[in-house]
Amino acid sequence: MTTAPNPEPSTSVRFLSVAIALLVGTVAALAAYIAADHLGAPQLEAVKWAGGAFVATTYLAFKIKESVS
């Protein structure tokens, strides 16, 4: 038995999924920055942690979205 392919999501759904992925990345970056600052890391090091957390979390969110669709 074959199943019909899923229809392409609308533009608004795609936009909202991108917005959610970016917001999740931003929250992860903020959490990483706060953790680094709390642990006494220098300012530049805390920004590096935040940037890495943002990139990794946003990438993960996009990959999860891609695998679900």
Secondary structure, 3 states (H helix, E strand, C coil): CCCCCCCCCCHHHHHHHHHHHHHHHHHHHHHHHHHHHHCCCCHHHHHHHHHHHHHHHHHHHHHHHHHHC
